[in-house]
Each structure stands twice: as C-alpha cells, then as structure tokens.
Amino acid sequence: VYEAEDTLLMRTVAVKVLAPAVAGDRDMLVRFLAEARAASVVRHPNLVTIYQIGRQDEVIFTAMELVRGGNCADWVAEK
C-alpha cells in the first residue's frame, strides 16, 4: 500500500497495488477485485472508503481513503 495524491480530486489517498509477480495469475486478480468490490459496498466507521479500482498500464490498483496511524504488525505486537 502506497500513499499517493489524487490530482483530480486534490486529496491524499492510499493505493493498494496487486503485486506484479502475481498480476498475471487470474485467481489472484479475481480475488483482488472481489476484495475491493466487497469493501466498496460496506459502510462502517472501522473500514476505509474505496474510491476507485483501476489499471494504469499493467498495474492494477485500488485507491482508498488514507487513514494515518500504525501498521498491522504494530497492532498485533501490542495484543
């Protein structure tokens, strides 16, 4: 996941990219898109908002709300 700037809407977003090593794997692509679609229809304070699913050249990505804070590894270590 990368931090990026949505230059059209003038906001900072998080961009999740399907790893190039698995982008050619149909099952991984279907899974990535299914995850993004499922997240895009759910509204909950503990979930980020999905703004876009797209492809730029050969890179498949999901652009979503950026939430600042720690990472999952830090959270798990605290538990």
Rosetta blueprint (number, residue, H / E / L):
1 V L
2 Y E
3 E E
4 A E
5 E E
6 D E
7 T L
8 L L
9 L L
10 M L
11 R E
12 T E
13 V E
14 A E
15 V E
16 K E
17 V E
18 L L
19 A L
20 P L
21 A L
22 V L
23 A L
24 G L
25 D L
26 R H
27 D H
28 M H
29 L H
30 V H
31 R H
32 F H
33 L H
34 A H
35 E H
36 A H
37 R H
38 A H
39 A H
40 S H
41 V H
42 V L
43 R L
44 H L
45 P L
46 N L
47 L L
48 V L
49 T L
50 I E
51 Y E
52 Q E
53 I E
54 G E
55 R E
56 Q E
57 D L
58 E L
59 V E
60 I E
61 F E
62 T E
63 A E
64 M E
65 E E
66 L L
67 V L
68 R L
69 G L
70 G L
71 N L
72 C H
73 A H
74 D H
75 W H
76 V H
77 A H
78 E H
79 K L
